[in-house]
Amino acid sequence: MTVTLTSSPLTAADRCDRCSAAAKVRATLPSGGELLFCRHHANQHEDRLRELEAVIVMDAVQV
Ligand SMILES: [Zn+2]
């Protein structure tokens, strides 16, 4: 099994999966799925993501 970790930075083209705001947080699930959230929704879903053992990466770029 090959595990590929991509660390490409989030861009302005990346949008929150819950709203259309710019994505600031990337959550990678153990299953390989990837979710993008704005800060608002990242906070809202953080507990659930941790339950799923998602790897949460905050984009360091401030807007
Ligand atoms: Zn959002």
N, CA, C, O and the ligand as a Tripos MOL2 file, in Angstrom:
@<TRIPOS>MOLECULE
protein
  253   251    64     0     0
PROTEIN
NO_CHARGES

@<TRIPOS>ATOM
      1 N           0.8510   -1.1930    0.0000 N.3       1 MET1
      2 CA          0.0000    0.0000    0.0000 C.3       1 MET1
      3 C           0.8870    1.2440    0.0000 C.2       1 MET1
      4 O           1.8350    1.3600    0.7770 O.2       1 MET1
      5 N           0.5600    2.1320   -0.8620 N.am      2 THR2
      6 CA          1.3270    3.3700   -0.9460 C.3       2 THR2
      7 C           0.5410    4.5210   -0.3220 C.2       2 THR2
      8 O          -0.5990    4.8040   -0.6900 O.2       2 THR2
      9 N           1.1840    5.1550    0.6150 N.am      3 VAL3
     10 CA          0.5460    6.3190    1.2310 C.3       3 VAL3
     11 C           1.2350    7.5740    0.7250 C.2       3 VAL3
     12 O           2.4430    7.7410    0.8910 O.2       3 VAL3
     13 N           0.4840    8.4250    0.1260 N.am      4 THR4
     14 CA          1.0500    9.6580   -0.3950 C.3       4 THR4
     15 C           0.5650   10.8390    0.4310 C.2       4 THR4
     16 O          -0.6350   11.0960    0.5380 O.2       4 THR4
     17 N           1.4970   11.5320    0.9960 N.am      5 LEU5
     18 CA          1.1400   12.7240    1.7600 C.3       5 LEU5
     19 C           1.4330   13.9550    0.9050 C.2       5 LEU5
     20 O           2.5830   14.2570    0.5870 O.2       5 LEU5
     21 N           0.3930   14.6320    0.5570 N.am      6 THR6
     22 CA          0.5850   15.8650   -0.2010 C.3       6 THR6
     23 C           0.4960   17.0400    0.7490 C.2       6 THR6
     24 O          -0.3960   17.1010    1.5960 O.2       6 THR6
     25 N           1.3900   17.9380    0.6110 N.am      7 SER7
     26 CA          1.3840   19.1050    1.4860 C.3       7 SER7
     27 C           1.2660   20.3850    0.6700 C.2       7 SER7
     28 O           1.7590   21.4430    1.0610 O.2       7 SER7
     29 N           0.6040   20.2600   -0.4660 N.am      8 SER8
     30 CA          0.4230   21.4550   -1.2830 C.3       8 SER8
     31 C          -0.4070   22.4750   -0.5090 C.2       8 SER8
     32 O          -1.4310   22.1290    0.0790 O.2       8 SER8
     33 N           0.0260   23.7050   -0.5110 N.am      9 PRO9
     34 CA         -0.6840   24.7240    0.2630 C.3       9 PRO9
     35 C          -2.0560   25.0130   -0.3220 C.2       9 PRO9
     36 O          -2.2860   24.8730   -1.5230 O.2       9 PRO9
     37 N          -2.9410   25.4100    0.5420 N.am     10 LEU10
     38 CA         -4.2680   25.8110    0.0830 C.3      10 LEU10
     39 C          -4.1560   27.0940   -0.7310 C.2      10 LEU10
     40 O          -3.3520   27.9760   -0.4270 O.2      10 LEU10
     41 N          -4.9650   27.1750   -1.7500 N.am     11 THR11
     42 CA         -4.9500   28.3790   -2.5780 C.3      11 THR11
     43 C          -6.3140   29.0650   -2.5260 C.2      11 THR11
     44 O          -7.2570   28.5720   -1.9070 O.2      11 THR11
     45 N          -6.3870   30.1840   -3.1750 N.am     12 ALA12
     46 CA         -7.6520   30.9230   -3.2110 C.3      12 ALA12
     47 C          -8.7320   30.1350   -3.9400 C.2      12 ALA12
     48 O          -9.9210   30.4160   -3.7930 O.2      12 ALA12
     49 N          -8.3140   29.1460   -4.7270 N.am     13 ALA13
     50 CA         -9.2800   28.3400   -5.4670 C.3      13 ALA13
     51 C          -9.9050   27.2580   -4.6000 C.2      13 ALA13
     52 O         -10.9140   26.6590   -4.9710 O.2      13 ALA13
     53 N          -9.2930   27.0090   -3.4280 N.am     14 ASP14
     54 CA         -9.8340   26.0020   -2.5210 C.3      14 ASP14
     55 C         -10.9410   26.6100   -1.6900 C.2      14 ASP14
     56 O         -10.7650   27.6540   -1.0620 O.2      14 ASP14
     57 N         -12.0810   25.9460   -1.6920 N.am     15 ARG15
     58 CA        -13.2580   26.4750   -1.0010 C.3      15 ARG15
     59 C         -13.7210   25.5190    0.0830 C.2      15 ARG15
     60 O         -13.5720   24.3020   -0.0250 O.2      15 ARG15
     61 N         -14.2850   26.1030    1.1290 N.am     16 CYS16
     62 CA        -14.8840   25.3270    2.2130 C.3      16 CYS16
     63 C         -15.9400   24.3790    1.6530 C.2      16 CYS16
     64 O         -16.7100   24.7520    0.7670 O.2      16 CYS16
     65 N         -15.9740   23.1400    2.1750 N.am     17 ASP17
     66 CA        -16.9580   22.1680    1.7190 C.3      17 ASP17
     67 C         -18.3580   22.4750    2.2480 C.2      17 ASP17
     68 O         -19.3420   21.9200    1.7600 O.2      17 ASP17
     69 N         -18.4460   23.3400    3.2240 N.am     18 ARG18
     70 CA        -19.7410   23.6230    3.8380 C.3      18 ARG18
     71 C         -20.3300   24.9630    3.3890 C.2      18 ARG18
     72 O         -21.5470   25.1510    3.4070 O.2      18 ARG18
     73 N         -19.4770   25.8680    2.9960 N.am     19 CYS19
     74 CA        -19.9400   27.1400    2.4760 C.3      19 CYS19
     75 C         -18.9810   27.5170    1.3580 C.2      19 CYS19
     76 O         -18.1220   26.7140    0.9930 O.2      19 CYS19
     77 N         -19.1000   28.6730    0.8280 N.am     20 SER20
     78 CA        -18.2460   29.0140   -0.3200 C.3      20 SER20
     79 C         -17.0860   29.9200    0.0720 C.2      20 SER20
     80 O         -16.4420   30.5320   -0.7790 O.2      20 SER20
     81 N         -16.8330   29.9930    1.3710 N.am     21 ALA21
     82 CA        -15.7130   30.8140    1.8260 C.3      21 ALA21
     83 C         -14.3860   30.1590    1.4530 C.2      21 ALA21
     84 O         -14.3320   28.9580    1.1890 O.2      21 ALA21
     85 N         -13.3400   30.9370    1.4350 N.am     22 ALA22
     86 CA        -12.0200   30.3970    1.1430 C.3      22 ALA22
     87 C         -11.6380   29.3770    2.2090 C.2      22 ALA22
     88 O         -11.8290   29.6140    3.4020 O.2      22 ALA22
     89 N         -11.0930   28.2370    1.7710 N.am     23 ALA23
     90 CA        -10.6950   27.1940    2.7020 C.3      23 ALA23
     91 C          -9.4120   27.5890    3.4280 C.2      23 ALA23
     92 O          -8.4540   28.0620    2.8170 O.2      23 ALA23
     93 N          -9.4160   27.3860    4.7350 N.am     24 LYS24
     94 CA         -8.2240   27.6920    5.5420 C.3      24 LYS24
     95 C          -7.6930   26.4660    6.2530 C.2      24 LYS24
     96 O          -6.5780   26.4770    6.7740 O.2      24 LYS24
     97 N          -8.4880   25.4120    6.2760 N.am     25 VAL25
     98 CA         -8.1150   24.2130    7.0190 C.3      25 VAL25
     99 C          -8.3580   22.9880    6.1460 C.2      25 VAL25
    100 O          -9.4150   22.8350    5.5340 O.2      25 VAL25
    101 N          -7.3580   22.1260    6.1060 N.am     26 ARG26
    102 CA         -7.4860   20.8760    5.3620 C.3      26 ARG26
    103 C          -7.5380   19.7380    6.3590 C.2      26 ARG26
    104 O          -6.6810   19.6370    7.2380 O.2      26 ARG26
    105 N          -8.5360   18.8810    6.2280 N.am     27 ALA27
    106 CA         -8.6450   17.7180    7.0940 C.3      27 ALA27
    107 C          -8.5410   16.4660    6.2380 C.2      27 ALA27
    108 O          -9.3470   16.2470    5.3350 O.2      27 ALA27
    109 N          -7.5380   15.6490    6.5330 N.am     28 THR28
    110 CA         -7.3600   14.4150    5.7780 C.3      28 THR28
    111 C          -7.8030   13.2440    6.6470 C.2      28 THR28
    112 O          -7.2920   13.0430    7.7490 O.2      28 THR28
    113 N          -8.7580   12.4770    6.1360 N.am     29 LEU29
    114 CA         -9.3010   11.3550    6.8840 C.3      29 LEU29
    115 C          -8.4220   10.1260    6.6970 C.2      29 LEU29
    116 O          -7.7380    9.9950    5.6810 O.2      29 LEU29
    117 N          -8.4400    9.2070    7.6970 N.am     30 PRO30
    118 CA         -7.6520    7.9670    7.5820 C.3      30 PRO30
    119 C          -8.0110    7.1870    6.3190 C.2      30 PRO30
    120 O          -7.1780    6.4540    5.7860 O.2      30 PRO30
    121 N          -9.2320    7.3390    5.8420 N.am     31 SER31
    122 CA         -9.6690    6.6420    4.6340 C.3      31 SER31
    123 C          -9.0600    7.2340    3.3750 C.2      31 SER31
    124 O          -9.1570    6.6540    2.2930 O.2      31 SER31
    125 N          -8.4350    8.3900    3.5240 N.am     32 GLY32
    126 CA         -7.8200    9.0350    2.3760 C.3      32 GLY32
    127 C          -8.6280   10.1970    1.8590 C.2      32 GLY32
    128 O          -8.1650   10.9550    1.0070 O.2      32 GLY32
    129 N          -9.8370   10.3420    2.3690 N.am     33 GLY33
    130 CA        -10.6750   11.4550    1.9590 C.3      33 GLY33
    131 C         -10.1100   12.7690    2.4680 C.2      33 GLY33
    132 O          -9.3970   12.8180    3.4710 O.2      33 GLY33
    133 N         -10.4400   13.8100    1.7650 N.am     34 GLU34
    134 CA         -9.9270   15.1200    2.1470 C.3      34 GLU34
    135 C         -11.0740   16.1190    2.1980 C.2      34 GLU34
    136 O         -11.9000   16.1880    1.2880 O.2      34 GLU34
    137 N         -11.1070   16.8860    3.2730 N.am     35 LEU35
    138 CA        -12.1470   17.8920    3.4400 C.3      35 LEU35
    139 C         -11.4950   19.2490    3.6250 C.2      35 LEU35
    140 O         -10.4470   19.3710    4.2590 O.2      35 LEU35
    141 N         -12.1250   20.2590    3.0680 N.am     36 LEU36
    142 CA        -11.6180   21.6180    3.2190 C.3      36 LEU36
    143 C         -12.6510   22.4420    3.9640 C.2      36 LEU36
    144 O         -13.8480   22.3590    3.6920 O.2      36 LEU36
    145 N         -12.1740   23.2330    4.9020 N.am     37 PHE37
    146 CA        -13.0780   24.0640    5.6920 C.3      37 PHE37
    147 C         -12.5370   25.4780    5.8210 C.2      37 PHE37
    148 O         -11.3270   25.7040    5.8030 O.2      37 PHE37
    149 N         -13.4520   26.4190    5.9500 N.am     38 CYS38
    150 CA        -13.0560   27.7570    6.3800 C.3      38 CYS38
    151 C         -12.8160   27.6620    7.8910 C.2      38 CYS38
    152 O         -13.1040   26.6300    8.4970 O.2      38 CYS38
    153 N         -12.3070   28.6990    8.4850 N.am     39 ARG39
    154 CA        -12.0180   28.6420    9.9260 C.3      39 ARG39
    155 C         -13.2910   28.3850   10.7310 C.2      39 ARG39
    156 O         -13.2910   27.6220   11.6970 O.2      39 ARG39
    157 N         -14.3640   29.0340   10.3160 N.am     40 HIS40
    158 CA        -15.6290   28.9030   11.0250 C.3      40 HIS40
    159 C         -16.0770   27.4450   11.0730 C.2      40 HIS40
    160 O         -16.3840   26.9150   12.1410 O.2      40 HIS40
    161 N         -16.1120   26.8140    9.9270 N.am     41 HIS41
    162 CA        -16.5910   25.4400    9.8860 C.3      41 HIS41
    163 C         -15.5630   24.4560   10.4300 C.2      41 HIS41
    164 O         -15.9320   23.3930   10.9300 O.2      41 HIS41
    165 N         -14.3000   24.7900   10.3410 N.am     42 ALA42
    166 CA        -13.2820   23.9320   10.9390 C.3      42 ALA42
    167 C         -13.5070   23.8580   12.4460 C.2      42 ALA42
    168 O         -13.4240   22.7850   13.0450 O.2      42 ALA42
    169 N         -13.7910   25.0060   13.0490 N.am     43 ASN43
    170 CA        -14.0640   25.0270   14.4830 C.3      43 ASN43
    171 C         -15.3250   24.2200   14.7900 C.2      43 ASN43
    172 O         -15.3860   23.4780   15.7700 O.2      43 ASN43
    173 N         -16.3210   24.3850   13.9320 N.am     44 GLN44
    174 CA        -17.6010   23.7250   14.1500 C.3      44 GLN44
    175 C         -17.4710   22.2050   14.0730 C.2      44 GLN44
    176 O         -18.1490   21.4880   14.8080 O.2      44 GLN44
    177 N         -16.6070   21.7130   13.1910 N.am     45 HIS45
    178 CA        -16.4980   20.2750   12.9460 C.3      45 HIS45
    179 C         -15.2720   19.6520   13.5920 C.2      45 HIS45
    180 O         -15.0140   18.4610   13.4130 O.2      45 HIS45
    181 N         -14.5170   20.4390   14.3370 N.am     46 GLU46
    182 CA        -13.2470   19.9500   14.8580 C.3      46 GLU46
    183 C         -13.4120   18.7020   15.7310 C.2      46 GLU46
    184 O         -12.6530   17.7410   15.5990 O.2      46 GLU46
    185 N         -14.3920   18.7240   16.6090 N.am     47 ASP47
    186 CA        -14.5800   17.5750   17.4980 C.3      47 ASP47
    187 C         -14.8490   16.2990   16.7040 C.2      47 ASP47
    188 O         -14.2880   15.2400   16.9860 O.2      47 ASP47
    189 N         -15.7170   16.4270   15.7120 N.am     48 ARG48
    190 CA        -16.0720   15.2800   14.8770 C.3      48 ARG48
    191 C         -14.8620   14.7830   14.0880 C.2      48 ARG48
    192 O         -14.6420   13.5790   13.9570 O.2      48 ARG48
    193 N         -14.0880   15.7240   13.5700 N.am     49 LEU49
    194 CA        -12.9030   15.3470   12.7970 C.3      49 LEU49
    195 C         -11.9000   14.6170   13.6620 C.2      49 LEU49
    196 O         -11.2500   13.6750   13.2100 O.2      49 LEU49
    197 N         -11.7710   15.0530   14.9160 N.am     50 ARG50
    198 CA        -10.8320   14.3750   15.8160 C.3      50 ARG50
    199 C         -11.3280   12.9750   16.1440 C.2      50 ARG50
    200 O         -10.5290   12.0500   16.2890 O.2      50 ARG50
    201 N         -12.6540   12.8120   16.2630 N.am     51 GLU51
    202 CA        -13.2370   11.4870   16.4700 C.3      51 GLU51
    203 C         -12.8630   10.5590   15.3290 C.2      51 GLU51
    204 O         -12.5820    9.3780   15.5380 O.2      51 GLU51
    205 N         -12.8620   11.1040   14.1250 N.am     52 LEU52
    206 CA        -12.5480   10.3300   12.9210 C.3      52 LEU52
    207 C         -11.0450   10.1740   12.7370 C.2      52 LEU52
    208 O         -10.5890    9.5500   11.7790 O.2      52 LEU52
    209 N         -10.2720   10.7530   13.6740 N.am     53 GLU53
    210 CA         -8.8120   10.7120   13.6140 C.3      53 GLU53
    211 C          -8.2860   11.3540   12.3330 C.2      53 GLU53
    212 O          -7.3150   10.8860   11.7380 O.2      53 GLU53
    213 N          -8.9380   12.4170   11.9280 N.am     54 ALA54
    214 CA         -8.4810   13.1540   10.7620 C.3      54 ALA54
    215 C          -7.2280   13.9490   11.1140 C.2      54 ALA54
    216 O          -7.0460   14.3910   12.2480 O.2      54 ALA54
    217 N          -6.3860   14.1160   10.1240 N.am     55 VAL55
    218 CA         -5.2190   14.9730   10.2850 C.3      55 VAL55
    219 C          -5.6280   16.3790    9.8610 C.2      55 VAL55
    220 O          -5.9700   16.6160    8.7030 O.2      55 VAL55
    221 N          -5.5870   17.2970   10.8050 N.am     56 ILE56
    222 CA         -6.0720   18.6490   10.5490 C.3      56 ILE56
    223 C          -4.8890   19.5830   10.3420 C.2      56 ILE56
    224 O          -4.0220   19.7130   11.2060 O.2      56 ILE56
    225 N          -4.8700   20.2150    9.2100 N.am     57 VAL57
    226 CA         -3.7750   21.1390    8.8970 C.3      57 VAL57
    227 C          -4.3500   22.5290    8.6740 C.2      57 VAL57
    228 O          -5.1780   22.7560    7.7930 O.2      57 VAL57
    229 N          -3.8830   23.4410    9.4980 N.am     58 MET58
    230 CA         -4.3150   24.8300    9.3580 C.3      58 MET58
    231 C          -3.3890   25.5290    8.3860 C.2      58 MET58
    232 O          -2.1660   25.4280    8.4930 O.2      58 MET58
    233 N          -3.9670   26.2290    7.4500 N.am     59 ASP59
    234 CA         -3.1510   27.0130    6.5390 C.3      59 ASP59
    235 C          -2.6230   28.2090    7.3040 C.2      59 ASP59
    236 O          -3.3660   28.8910    8.0110 O.2      59 ASP59
    237 N          -1.3240   28.4570    7.1540 N.am     60 ALA60
    238 CA         -0.6860   29.5000    7.9590 C.3      60 ALA60
    239 C          -0.9250   30.8910    7.3980 C.2      60 ALA60
    240 O          -0.7050   31.8920    8.0800 O.2      60 ALA60
    241 N          -1.3640   30.9460    6.1820 N.am     61 VAL61
    242 CA         -1.5280   32.2530    5.5350 C.3      61 VAL61
    243 C          -2.7020   33.0190    6.1360 C.2      61 VAL61
    244 O          -3.8260   32.5220    6.2020 O.2      61 VAL61
    245 N          -2.4160   34.2120    6.5620 N.am     62 GLN62
    246 CA         -3.4740   35.0560    7.1180 C.3      62 GLN62
    247 C          -4.0480   35.9180    5.9930 C.2      62 GLN62
    248 O          -3.3260   36.3440    5.0910 O.2      62 GLN62
    249 N          -5.3310   36.1620    6.0590 N.am     63 VAL63
    250 CA         -5.9700   36.9960    5.0460 C.3      63 VAL63
    251 C          -6.3050   38.3380    5.6680 C.2      63 VAL63
    252 O          -6.8540   39.2110    4.9950 O.2      63 VAL63
    253 ZN        -17.3770   27.2650    5.7620 Zn       64 ZN64
@<TRIPOS>BOND
     1     1     2 1
     2     2     3 1
     3     3     4 2
     4     3     5 am
     5     5     6 1
     6     6     7 1
     7     7     8 2
     8     7     9 am
     9     9    10 1
    10    10    11 1
    11    11    12 2
    12    11    13 am
    13    13    14 1
    14    14    15 1
    15    15    16 2
    16    15    17 am
    17    17    18 1
    18    18    19 1
    19    19    20 2
    20    19    21 am
    21    21    22 1
    22    22    23 1
    23    23    24 2
    24    23    25 am
    25    25    26 1
    26    26    27 1
    27    27    28 2
    28    27    29 am
    29    29    30 1
    30    30    31 1
    31    31    32 2
    32    31    33 am
    33    33    34 1
    34    34    35 1
    35    35    36 2
    36    35    37 am
    37    37    38 1
    38    38    39 1
    39    39    40 2
    40    39    41 am
    41    41    42 1
    42    42    43 1
    43    43    44 2
    44    43    45 am
    45    45    46 1
    46    46    47 1
    47    47    48 2
    48    47    49 am
    49    49    50 1
    50    50    51 1
    51    51    52 2
    52    51    53 am
    53    53    54 1
    54    54    55 1
    55    55    56 2
    56    55    57 am
    57    57    58 1
    58    58    59 1
    59    59    60 2
    60    59    61 am
    61    61    62 1
    62    62    63 1
    63    63    64 2
    64    63    65 am
    65    65    66 1
    66    66    67 1
    67    67    68 2
    68    67    69 am
    69    69    70 1
    70    70    71 1
    71    71    72 2
    72    71    73 am
    73    73    74 1
    74    74    75 1
    75    75    76 2
    76    75    77 am
    77    77    78 1
    78    78    79 1
    79    79    80 2
    80    79    81 am
    81    81    82 1
    82    82    83 1
    83    83    84 2
    84    83    85 am
    85    85    86 1
    86    86    87 1
    87    87    88 2
    88    87    89 am
    89    89    90 1
    90    90    91 1
    91    91    92 2
    92    91    93 am
    93    93    94 1
    94    94    95 1
    95    95    96 2
    96    95    97 am
    97    97    98 1
    98    98    99 1
    99    99   100 2
   100    99   101 am
   101   101   102 1
   102   102   103 1
   103   103   104 2
   104   103   105 am
   105   105   106 1
   106   106   107 1
   107   107   108 2
   108   107   109 am
   109   109   110 1
   110   110   111 1
   111   111   112 2
   112   111   113 am
   113   113   114 1
   114   114   115 1
   115   115   116 2
   116   115   117 am
   117   117   118 1
   118   118   119 1
   119   119   120 2
   120   119   121 am
   121   121   122 1
   122   122   123 1
   123   123   124 2
   124   123   125 am
   125   125   126 1
   126   126   127 1
   127   127   128 2
   128   127   129 am
   129   129   130 1
   130   130   131 1
   131   131   132 2
   132   131   133 am
   133   133   134 1
   134   134   135 1
   135   135   136 2
   136   135   137 am
   137   137   138 1
   138   138   139 1
   139   139   140 2
   140   139   141 am
   141   141   142 1
   142   142   143 1
   143   143   144 2
   144   143   145 am
   145   145   146 1
   146   146   147 1
   147   147   148 2
   148   147   149 am
   149   149   150 1
   150   150   151 1
   151   151   152 2
   152   151   153 am
   153   153   154 1
   154   154   155 1
   155   155   156 2
   156   155   157 am
   157   157   158 1
   158   158   159 1
   159   159   160 2
   160   159   161 am
   161   161   162 1
   162   162   163 1
   163   163   164 2
   164   163   165 am
   165   165   166 1
   166   166   167 1
   167   167   168 2
   168   167   169 am
   169   169   170 1
   170   170   171 1
   171   171   172 2
   172   171   173 am
   173   173   174 1
   174   174   175 1
   175   175   176 2
   176   175   177 am
   177   177   178 1
   178   178   179 1
   179   179   180 2
   180   179   181 am
   181   181   182 1
   182   182   183 1
   183   183   184 2
   184   183   185 am
   185   185   186 1
   186   186   187 1
   187   187   188 2
   188   187   189 am
   189   189   190 1
   190   190   191 1
   191   191   192 2
   192   191   193 am
   193   193   194 1
   194   194   195 1
   195   195   196 2
   196   195   197 am
   197   197   198 1
   198   198   199 1
   199   199   200 2
   200   199   201 am
   201   201   202 1
   202   202   203 1
   203   203   204 2
   204   203   205 am
   205   205   206 1
   206   206   207 1
   207   207   208 2
   208   207   209 am
   209   209   210 1
   210   210   211 1
   211   211   212 2
   212   211   213 am
   213   213   214 1
   214   214   215 1
   215   215   216 2
   216   215   217 am
   217   217   218 1
   218   218   219 1
   219   219   220 2
   220   219   221 am
   221   221   222 1
   222   222   223 1
   223   223   224 2
   224   223   225 am
   225   225   226 1
   226   226   227 1
   227   227   228 2
   228   227   229 am
   229   229   230 1
   230   230   231 1
   231   231   232 2
   232   231   233 am
   233   233   234 1
   234   234   235 1
   235   235   236 2
   236   235   237 am
   237   237   238 1
   238   238   239 1
   239   239   240 2
   240   239   241 am
   241   241   242 1
   242   242   243 1
   243   243   244 2
   244   243   245 am
   245   245   246 1
   246   246   247 1
   247   247   248 2
   248   247   249 am
   249   249   250 1
   250   250   251 1
   251   251   252 2
@<TRIPOS>SUBSTRUCTURE
     1 MET1         2 RESIDUE 1 A MET
     2 THR2         6 RESIDUE 1 A THR
     3 VAL3        10 RESIDUE 1 A VAL
     4 THR4        14 RESIDUE 1 A THR
     5 LEU5        18 RESIDUE 1 A LEU
     6 THR6        22 RESIDUE 1 A THR
     7 SER7        26 RESIDUE 1 A SER
     8 SER8        30 RESIDUE 1 A SER
     9 PRO9        34 RESIDUE 1 A PRO
    10 LEU10       38 RESIDUE 1 A LEU
    11 THR11       42 RESIDUE 1 A THR
    12 ALA12       46 RESIDUE 1 A ALA
    13 ALA13       50 RESIDUE 1 A ALA
    14 ASP14       54 RESIDUE 1 A ASP
    15 ARG15       58 RESIDUE 1 A ARG
    16 CYS16       62 RESIDUE 1 A CYS
    17 ASP17       66 RESIDUE 1 A ASP
    18 ARG18       70 RESIDUE 1 A ARG
    19 CYS19       74 RESIDUE 1 A CYS
    20 SER20       78 RESIDUE 1 A SER
    21 ALA21       82 RESIDUE 1 A ALA
    22 ALA22       86 RESIDUE 1 A ALA
    23 ALA23       90 RESIDUE 1 A ALA
    24 LYS24       94 RESIDUE 1 A LYS
    25 VAL25       98 RESIDUE 1 A VAL
    26 ARG26      102 RESIDUE 1 A ARG
    27 ALA27      106 RESIDUE 1 A ALA
    28 THR28      110 RESIDUE 1 A THR
    29 LEU29      114 RESIDUE 1 A LEU
    30 PRO30      118 RESIDUE 1 A PRO
    31 SER31      122 RESIDUE 1 A SER
    32 GLY32      126 RESIDUE 1 A GLY
    33 GLY33      130 RESIDUE 1 A GLY
    34 GLU34      134 RESIDUE 1 A GLU
    35 LEU35      138 RESIDUE 1 A LEU
    36 LEU36      142 RESIDUE 1 A LEU
    37 PHE37      146 RESIDUE 1 A PHE
    38 CYS38      150 RESIDUE 1 A CYS
    39 ARG39      154 RESIDUE 1 A ARG
    40 HIS40      158 RESIDUE 1 A HIS
    41 HIS41      162 RESIDUE 1 A HIS
    42 ALA42      166 RESIDUE 1 A ALA
    43 ASN43      170 RESIDUE 1 A ASN
    44 GLN44      174 RESIDUE 1 A GLN
    45 HIS45      178 RESIDUE 1 A HIS
    46 GLU46      182 RESIDUE 1 A GLU
    47 ASP47      186 RESIDUE 1 A ASP
    48 ARG48      190 RESIDUE 1 A ARG
    49 LEU49      194 RESIDUE 1 A LEU
    50 ARG50      198 RESIDUE 1 A ARG
    51 GLU51      202 RESIDUE 1 A GLU
    52 LEU52      206 RESIDUE 1 A LEU
    53 GLU53      210 RESIDUE 1 A GLU
    54 ALA54      214 RESIDUE 1 A ALA
    55 VAL55      218 RESIDUE 1 A VAL
    56 ILE56      222 RESIDUE 1 A ILE
    57 VAL57      226 RESIDUE 1 A VAL
    58 MET58      230 RESIDUE 1 A MET
    59 ASP59      234 RESIDUE 1 A ASP
    60 ALA60      238 RESIDUE 1 A ALA
    61 VAL61      242 RESIDUE 1 A VAL
    62 GLN62      246 RESIDUE 1 A GLN
    63 VAL63      250 RESIDUE 1 A VAL
    64 ZN64       253 GROUP 0 **** ****
